[in-house]
Amino acid sequence: MWVRSGNTVLRETDFDNFRDMPNQLLEFKEIIRSRKVPEQHKPDRQTRKLLLYLFTSTRGGFTRLRIIICLLEQPYNTHQLSKKLDLDYKAVQHHMKVLEKNNMVSKIGERYGVIFHLSNFLEINIGALDEAIDKLDRKMNRTKVYI
């Protein structure tokens, strides 16, 4: 069954996930804030711009954020992530390529069995994700007014 939400047409299961996004974003903020950072590192301007772009300015930002939150717990391969997040394998594969290209994740191994974990770059700048989550939350809760 298909449901219309604003200008977007979603499958019913996707619509349920769409409705739960604000709650998930709050959970994500708590997870990020609870992470122990060895030293309070203030990210530079380019790092902030990169994180904001990856997680708020692109259509797959929320999905990439979900992947990062999963990888905070433990390393996963693409298949495990697709099962845990209930996403298509190819979609997870695409997002992992984007995250790897932008130095957010690192991989161990080759081909199918490759294991992904957070990169040292993201571990150091994990506090900057808080700002990206705030912006994504504002963006998702904004109502569109047409005149």
ROMARMAR-554129 format. One record per atom (N, C-alpha, C): residue in one letter; z, x negated, y. Coordinates in steps of 0.2 Angstrom, whole numbers, plus 5000, padded with zeros to 4 digits. Each point is the difference from the previous one (the first is absolute). Layout:
AZXY
...
***
This chain:
M500049964994
M500050045006
M500049965006
W499650025005
W500049965006
W500350035006
V500449965004
V500450035006
V499749975006
R499950045006
R499849975006
R500649985004
S500149945003
S500549985004
S499749975006
G500050045006
G499749985006
G499249994999
N499849945001
N499349994999
N499849974993
T500649994996
T499949974994
T500150054994
V499549994995
V500150044994
V500349964994
L500550024997
L500449964995
L500050044994
R500149964994
R500150044994
R500850025001
E500250054996
E500750025000
E500549954999
T499949954995
T500549954999
T500049955006
D499449995003
D500049955006
D500350045005
F500050065001
F500350045006
F500849994999
D500250014994
D500749994999
D500349935002
N499649954998
N500149935002
N500049995008
F499550045003
F499949995007
F500650035004
R500350064997
R500650035003
R500649964999
D500049964995
D500649954998
D500049945004
M499449985004
M500049945003
M500549985005
P500250055004
P500649985005
P500649984997
N500250044994
N500649984996
N499949934997
Q499449994998
Q499949934997
Q500149955005
L499750015006
L500049955005
L500849985002
L500450055000
L500749995001
L500349964995
E499850014994
E500349964994
E499749935001
F499449995002
F499749945000
F500449965006
K500150035005
K500449975006
K500749974997
E500350044996
E500749984998
E499949944995
I499550004996
I499949954995
I499949935004
I499550015005
I499949945004
I500649975004
R500450055003
R500649985004
R500549974995
S500050024994
S500549984995
S499949934997
R499349985001
R499849934998
R500449955004
K500349954996
K500349945003
K499549955002
V500049995007
V499649955003
V500449945001
P499849944997
P500449945001
P500149995007
E499650005004
E500049995008
E499650055003
Q500350035006
Q499650055003
Q499449975004
H499550014997
H499349975002
H499650055004
K499949985006
K499650055004
K499349984999
P499650054998
P499349994998
P499649995007
D499549954999
D499549995006
D499650065001
R499650005006
R499650065002
R499450014995
Q499749954997
Q499550014995
Q500250034994
T500649984998
T500350034994
T500150075001
R500350025005
R500250075002
R499350045000
K499549975003
K499450045001
K499750014993
L500049954995
L499850004994
L500350064996
L500750005000
L500450054996
L499850075003
L500050005006
L499950075003
L499350024998
Y499549965000
Y499350024998
Y500050024993
L500349964995
L499950014993
L500450064998
F500550025003
F500450064998
F500050065005
T499749995006
T500050065004
T499350025002
S499549955001
S499450015003
S499450024995
T500250004994
T499550014995
T500250064995
R499550034997
R500150064996
R500549984994
G500049944997
G500449994994
G500649975002
G500250005006
G500749975002
G500650024997
F500050074999
F500650024996
F500049984993
T499550004997
T499949984993
T500249924999
R499749965005
R500249935000
R500849995001
L500350045004
L500750005001
L500450024994
R499750054996
R500350024994
R500049944995
I499449975000
I500049944995
I500449945002
I500149995006
I500549945003
I500750024998
I500250065001
I500750034998
I500149994992
C499550014996
C500049994993
C500149934998
L499649965004
L500149924999
L500649975002
L500450045004
L500649975003
L500550004994
E499950054995
E500550014994
E499849944995
Q499450004998
Q499849954995
Q499349995000
P499749944998
P499350004999
P499750044995
Y499450035002
Y499650044995
Y499349985000
N499650024994
N499349995000
N499750075003
T499350005000
T499750065003
T500150064996
H500049994994
H500050064995
H500750035001
Q500549965000
Q500750025001
Q500150045007
L499749975005
L500150035006
L499650075001
S499450004996
S499750075000
S500450054997
K500349984994
K500450054997
K500750025004
K500349955003
K500650015003
K499950055007
L499449985003
L499950045006
L499550064999
D499850014994
D499650064998
D499350005004
L499749945000
L499449995004
L499549974995
D499350015002
D499549984996
D500049925000
Y499849974994
Y500049934999
Y499649965005
K499450035001
K499549975005
K500350005007
A500350065002
A500350005006
A500649955001
V500449994995
V500549955001
V499749935000
Q499549994996
Q499649935000
Q499749995007
H499750055003
H499849995007
H500549985005
H500650045000
H500549985004
H500349934999
M500149984994
M500249944998
M499649945003
K499350015000
K499549955003
K500150005007
V500150065003
V500250005008
V500649965001
L500550014997
L500749975001
L500049934998
E499649984995
E499949934998
E499649965006
K499550035002
K499649975005
K500349995006
N500550045002
N500450005006
N500749964999
N500149974994
N500649964999
N500650044999
M500050064998
M500650044999
M500349994993
V499549994995
V500249994993
V499749944998
S500349974995
S499849944996
S499950034993
K499549964996
K499950024993
K500249944996
I500250024994
I500149954994
I499650024994
G499649964998
G499550014994
G499350025002
E499650024995
E499350015001
E499850074997
R499550035003
R499750064998
R500550054999
Y499950044994
Y500450064999
Y500849995000
G500249954997
G500749995000
G500449975006
V499650005006
V500349975006
V500650045002
I500549965002
I500650035002
I500149985008
F500150065004
F500149995007
F500750005002
H500249965005
H500650005003
H499949995008
L500650015004
L499949995007
L499949935002
S499649995004
S499949935003
S500549975004
N500149945000
N500549975004
N500050025008
F499350015002
F499950025007
F500350075001
L499950044995
L500350075001
L500850004999
E500249964996
E500749994999
E500449985006
I499749955004
I500349985006
I499950055005
N499550045001
N499950055005
N500150074998
I500450014995
I500150074997
I500450045006
G500349975004
G500350055005
G499550035005
A499449975001
A499550035004
A499750064997
L500150014993
L499850064997
L500350065003
D500649995002
D500450065003
D499650035006
E499849965004
E499650025006
E499450044998
A499649984994
A499450034998
A500250074997
I500650004996
I500250064997
I500150055006
D500449985005
D500150055006
D499450025003
K499549965001
K499450025003
K499650054995
L500049994994
L499750044995
L500350075000
D500750005000
D500450065000
D499850045007
R499949975005
R499850045006
R499350025000
K499649964997
K499350024999
K499950064995
M500450014995
M500050054995
M500350065003
N500550005004
N500450065002
N499750025007
R499549975002
R499750025007
R499550064998
T500150055004
T499650064999
T499450005005
K499450024997
K499450005005
K499950065003
V499950005007
V499950065004
V499350005002
Y499650054999
Y499350015002
Y500050055006
I499749985005
I499950045006
I499350035000
***
